[in-house]
Amino acid sequence: MGNADSKLHFRKAVVQLTTKTQPVEASDDVFWDQFWVDSSTTVQDVFALVPAAEIRAVREESPSNLATLCYKAVERLVRGADSGCPSEKERQTVLNCTRLLTRILPYIFEDADWRGFFWSTIPGRAGVRGRGEKGESRPLAESLLLAIADLLFCPDFTIQSHKKNSPDTADDIRAIDSCEYIWEAGVGFAQAPPLNYVHDLNRTELLKLLLTCFSEAMYLPPSAENKVLNPWISFFCSTANRHALPLFTSLLNVVCAYDPVGYGIPYNHLLFSDYREQLVEQAVQILIVTLEHEAGSAQQEVHTPGGPDNLFVNYLSRIHREEDLSFVLKGLARLLNNPLIQTYLPRSTKKIQFHQELLILFWKFCDFNKKFLFFVLKSSDVLDMLIPILFYLNDARADQSRLGLMHIGVFILLLLSGERNFGVRLNKPYALRVPMDIPVFTGTHADLLIVIFHKIISSGHQRLQPLFDCLLTIIVNISPYLKSLSMVAANKLLHLLEAFSTPWFLFSSLQNHHLVFFLLEVCNNIIQYQFDGNFNLVYAIIRKRNVFHQLANLPSDTTSIQRALQKKRRTGISRANSVENESMEGSRPAVPAEPGTLKASLEATPGIDKITEKSQVSQDGTMITVPHLDSPHTSKSSIAAGASDSESERDHEVRVDCRASHQRLRGVSSWKAKLPLQTIMRLLQVLVPQVEKICIDKGLTDESEILKFLQHGTLVGLLPVPHPILIRKYQANAGTAMWFRTYIWGVIYLR
């Protein structure tokens, strides 16, 4: 009954605020205290009892009342942080203010005229919390952020007090060293504090308010020119926040130590509430938002003597102890593999939902901390990350609402594939059986990767087309190290080459030939550097030799080009049995977004030549950066005439005018002369007569005998001089930084 009265009083206060046309004095504590002192409303109550329309009405009609409400709520938080919330009543007041500000802040941010309110000092009043470094009053935002930071390390409210509970020995919140109160054992902290679900709930509420403060970025129009740093994050991650180190460590340890399965009792998540999961979710979101803030510039700053100004990025880049790196990697791998767990009892284990945030956190670690990247790649532990990433890519390929997930997964694999060790690790046999709709095969992790990439390209939706270059670049990067491809993977590679080299596909866009160049490079790398164990691929090349002969004799006159394009228009994009008609350009329409999701818009991803730099592997294994020259993949003619995605789609409509056909003719002649076919043609020239002779002499019809012959064959001294291995390494740039910013906030908004 008391709770119902409390809600009623709170609702009356809200109604009074929205109906008052005259400003209410800040000194009228009787009026303002109605919002937080007597009520004990939950966060759900606050959202229900303070409707959006009423907040907007107060903002428009009585702006001074809304300003005073925000000021008074922050004032109470500061008072609670200063006193250390010794009583239950004060703790409840702090929670009520936290919930109210979490509700109101988005409506401050959505109005351009109000956005600066928290960063201005209120006339006629000293700052809520002392003065800033230069002696002027602190802006309201700084007071709020410092209060939240203090409250996150408040004894008996969010942390366990080290002293006996009595008023005389209560901790002085100003005197405590918060590094002794880190929330969980892990990086830089060995003791595991006892679990306390009340503390977890209070931390979660404060982190929600913190995330709401940071969310101003969601209300700004995204643009490459908008390089202004988010002031909320800049201040919170600066030296002004004395709790920056213990808070970063607490958030990271809480995430990496979390085990949703626990003791593995079936259906335990249906019987008991897991308060830690809510905390972990908020913690990982705060981490990715604060680390994203320095994207683009942090990469250069990490290596400077002082490190970046953002302390969270600074601390992350300096983690170096083996046990700490292992703790982070094992924690992330455990959580990412959680949805893949199979049991005999359906839905008996808890499945986490924040895998996208975990992938972003893993990405940030690899990008900002090179020691972590090398640690990941020095053992087979990297495969514990690879399998869930491939699982998510395969699972999301037909759902347009998960386009961002496809991008982050591909970006991570592109980053890893730039390192030699990744390709070497992929030779480990794949024995684990994860529930995926792919053909059964016996092979390595490299085979698994190729099979899934083939599935994404052949049966994904149209909006995945800009990712094809990235997918094939990953295969090119790992190809020199693949010791033995399975027959399934070899056939998938040849199937892609066959589909991408059909004349109508090659001529329908000025960029499409890049895909053929990538696949030919894969074949060349394997033949030149890993010929001995790759008899399956050699056999597949021999079987599909017509594809290479057709490429070598590709017609490049105007009449042939127009005939190929008209043939495409006649046949349409049907799913016939012949490869000629099979669409391998992501022509499947996207499945509508799953129920309960919204389609968040994403920035366009930059082209592959913008997000990678070429490195040549020298004889001693070191990398030498190759300057961007007029290469087949980034030829000036194709860049000058190269189109954006929308222009490519218009090309696919095949409205060929004279100018376009002339441009296309010049482009085809340019890249056709550069097709890297010499190695494959030499292989065919040597092996095809030998294979045909064996078949005729022995009357063979069984391919296993041919494979045995190829397995023991050699091309030593017969092939052209091996070309240098070329690796395309991911490089950070403003375009991907902008993409990540919109993606991260899109994920958080939808979650």
Buried (B, 14 or more C-beta within 10 A) or exposed (E): EEEEEBBEBBBEBBEEBBEBEEEBEBEEEEBBBBBBBBBBBBBEBBBEBBEEEBBBBBBEEBBEBBBBBBBBBBBBBBBBBEBBBBEEEBBBBBBBBBBBBBBBBBBBBBBEEBBEBBEEBBEEEEBBBEEBEEEEBBBBBBBBBBBBBBBBBBBBBBBEBEEEEEEEEBBEBEEBEBBEBBBBBBBBBEEEBEEBEEBBBBBBBBBBBBBBBBBBBBBBEBEEEEEEEBBBBBBBBEEBBBBBBBBBBBBBBBBBBBEBBBEEEEEBBEEEEBBBBBBBBBBBBBBBBBBBBBBBBBBEBBEEEEBBBBBBBBBBBEBEEEEBBEBBBBBBBBBBBBBBBEEEEEEBBBEBEBBBBBBBBBBBBBBBBEBBBEBBBEEEBBBBBBBBBBBBBBBBBBBBBBBBBBBBBBBBBBBBBBBBBBBBBBBEEBEEEBEBEBEEBEBBBBBBBBBBBBBBBBBBBBBBBBBBBBBBBBBBBBBBBBBBBBBBBBBBBBBBBBBBBBBBBBBBBBBBBBBBBBBBBBBBBBBBBBBBBBBBBBBBBBBBBEBBEBBEEBBBEBEBBBBBBEBBBEEEEEEEEEEBBBBBBBBBEBEEBEEEEEEBEBBEBBBBBBBBBBBBBEEEEEBEEBEEEEBBBBBEBBEEBBBEBEBBEBBBEBEBEEEBBEBBBEBBEBBBEBBBBEBBBBBBEBBEEEBEEBBEEEEBEEEEEBBEBBBEBEBEEEBEEEBEBBBBBBBBBBBBBBBBBBBBBBBBEBE
